[in-house]
Amino acid sequence: MCLRLCLFLMMCFSGLLSFNGQARADTQFSGAYLLHVCEMDGKGGELVKGGHTACQAYITGVIDYHRILQSMKLAPKIDVCVPTKTSIANVHRTVLTYLRKHKENDAFIAAPHNFYDIIAHRYFPVVGLTYIASVIGIAIKLSGGDYGFFHYFFQSPEAYRMGYWVAAWVSVPAVLWILVHSSFHIRKHADAWYKVTAALMIVTLLISFLLFPMGAFGHSVRLFMVATIPIFIVQYFFFVRGGLPAMMAWPLTVAGLTFLIYGLIL
């Protein structure tokens, strides 16, 4: 018992240390940051020292990258047409005007960083928190018999194995949202896919209580799946509105991974 408790605490501590530096190093070029470096005063001067250089270098890089993809027939079917004699300064002003008018793009981060943001700051933390809560809740529920909470939490793999099913259940609409959102042509339908999938899963789960009676193990798992219905809402909120800060996302991810590995060891 003592040895397993020490192992569990060591895994948590080492995981937090390994990801702490990665959380601090998490930097991303969002729409808001692009506006910040591209912004200019009334006379066309830069508000951030060296900002216009960074802004124009970023814009040029995006255009060149898009042209390369087009030449390889890999780019989306959207033409970025910049007249030959147009200066980068004029393109700079056009981009700046657009960013000022479209504040909804402030949180947008160009791929592949946008995909990384979805996985690291939205999906993993929520699933990790769900798994941790499931393991603790199941361990508490099982502790009413011959063994107490600490037995099921530190010595028995039962709570951890039941928690796998709950985490997998919550992941279904999330993974579907990520796949649809990653597709350029149908990404605008990602929210609708999430809502429909989550609603169908909830309805199916509730109907299963009436049509398919199960044993104690299956019944307990389904009860915790029902309890995760609010997680669908919380998860959707983070997916649409933006992810957690790195200092919150990484500890939750590491904690969930620690519980997962510890359950496999048991």
N, C-alpha and C positions, 0 to 999 in steps of 0.2 A: 504493500500500500504506500509506504513512505517513498520507496524507490520510484514508483510510477508517478507520484505527486511531484517529485523532484524532476523527473523526465519531462513532465508536462510543463512545468514552470520554465525549465531550461529552453524548451522549444519555443515558447512564447517570447522569452527574452532575446534569444538569438535571432528570431525572425524580425523582431522590431529593430534590432541593431542593423541587420542587413538591409532593411528597406528604408531606414531613416535617411541615409545619404541620398537615396534615389528620390525620396519625396522632396528633399530640399532642392535637388537638381532638376525638378520638373518644370521646364519652361516651354511655353507654347506661343505661337504667333497667331493670336486671335484677331477677329475683325476690329475689336476695340483697340488692340495694341497697334494694328496697322494704321488706324485713324490717328492714333496718338503720335506716331512718328511721321506721318504724312501731313499733319496739320500745319497750316501756315497763317501768318498774320495778314493784316490788310495790305501790306506792301509785298506780299509773296515770300517773306522771310520765314525761316524755320523757327518753330517754337521749341523744339528739342535739338540740342547740339548734335549734329551729325544725323539728324532724323531724316532729312530729305535724301541723303545718300543711301541710307538703309531702305527707305521707302521705294526709291527708284530702282535699286538693285533687286528688291523683292518682286516688283512689278515686272521688270525685265526677265527675271528668272521664271516667273509664271508663264509669260508669253513664250519664251524659248522652250520651256518644258512642254507646253501645249502643242507647239509646232512639231516638236520631235515625236510626240504621241500621234499626231495627225499623219506624219510621214510614215509611221509604222502601222497606221490604221487601227490604233488602239484608243484614240481619244473619243470622248463623247461627241455626239453629232451637233455640236455647237461651235460655230466659227468665231474665233477671236480675230477680228479684222482690224488691223492697225495700218492706215495708209503709210506708204513708204517714206514720205517727206514729213511725217508727224514726229515732232520731237518728244523725247521722254518727259520733258517738263509739261507738255500739253496732256500727255497721257496721265501724268501725275495729278494734274488738276481735275481731269475727268473722273479718275478713281476717287479722289478726295470728295468731289461733289456727290458721288454716289454713296459713299460711306456716311456722309453727313445726313443724307436724306433717309437712309435705310438703317436705322438703329437696331432692327431685328437681327442684323448680321453681326452684332457686337460679340456674341458668344461663339460664333462659328469659327472652327479651326480647320484649316485645309487638311485633306487626307495626305499621308496616312495618320497624322496626329489626331484627327477627329475620331478615327476608329480606335486608336489607343485610348483616347479620353473616354469613349463609351465603355470600353472593356475595363479599364483601370479605375475610373472614377464613378462609374454608374453600376455596371453589372456585378463585378466581383465584390464590392463592399456590401451591396444589398443581399446577394446570395450568401455571403459569408455571415452576415448578421442573422439571416434567416436560419442558417444551419446551426449556429451557436444557440439561438433561442429555442430551436427545436430539440436539440440535445438536452439542454437544461430542463425544458418543460417535460420531455419524455422521461428523463431520469427522476424528476419529482413525482410524476404520475406512477411510475413503477415502484417507487420506494415505499408504498403502502403495505407491502408483503413482509417476507421474512428478512429482507435486506433494506438498508437505508439508502439515502440519496448518494452518499459518497461511494458506496459499492457500485451503483449503476453508472456513476459519473467517472470513476477512476479505474474500476476493475472489470466491469462488464461491457462488452461491445454492443449490447442490444440497443441502447439509446442512440449510439452513433450510427448503427446500421439503419434504424428506422428514420433517423434524420436525413440519410441519403435520399430516401424517397421524397421527403418533403422538399429538400433543396432542388431535386430534379424536377419536381412538379412546378415549382415557382419559376424555374429556368425556361420552361417551354415557350411562353409568350415572349420572354425576354430575348431568347436566341432568335426567334422568328423576327422580332422587331429589328434586331441587329442586322440580320441577313437582308431584310427588305430595305432598311435604311442605307445599307452599303451599296445598293444598286442605284445607279444614277437615274434610270428611267422611271422607277416605281417608288423611289424613296419617299415621295410625298404621301404615299398610302401606308407608310409604316405605322402611324398612330392608329389608323382604322384596323389594320391587321391585328395589332396588339389588343385593342378593345374587344374585337369579335372573338379572337382566340381565348382570351381570359374569360369572357362571358360564357362561351361554350363549355369551357373546362369547369367553371363553377356550377353551371346547370347540370352537366353530366355527373359531377361529384354528388350533388344534392339528390339527384334521381337514383344514384347507385345505392343510397342508404335504404331506399324503399324496395328496390328490385333485387338487390344482391346482398343478402345478409352474409357477414363474414365472421371469422373467429376473432378472438380477443386481439391478436396481433394486427390483423388487417383493419379492424374497427378503430383501434387506437391511431393507426397511421392516418386513416381517413379523417378522424377528428382533428388531427393536427393540420391536415391539408385544408380543412374548412377554416381553421384558425388563421391560416396564411392568406385568406382573402384580402385583408387590409394591406398585406405586402404587395399584392398586385397593384393597388392604388399608389402606394408609396413608391414602388419601383417605376411606375409610369410617370409619376411626378418628376423623379430624378432624370429619367430618360428624356423627357420633353423640355424641362426647364433648365437642365444643366446638372453636371455631376457634383459630387462632394469635393471639398478642398483636399489636396494631397495629404495634408496632415491628419485628416480624418479618414480618408479612403484607404490609405495603406495600412494603418493599424487594424481596421476591420477586415481587410483582405488577409493580412498575416494571421490574425486570430482565427478566421475561418479555415485557413489552410492548416493551421496548427491542430485544430480540432479534427480535421479530416485525416491528417497523418496519424494522429494519436489513436483515432478510431481504427485505422488500418493496422496499427501495431498491436492493438488489443486483439 
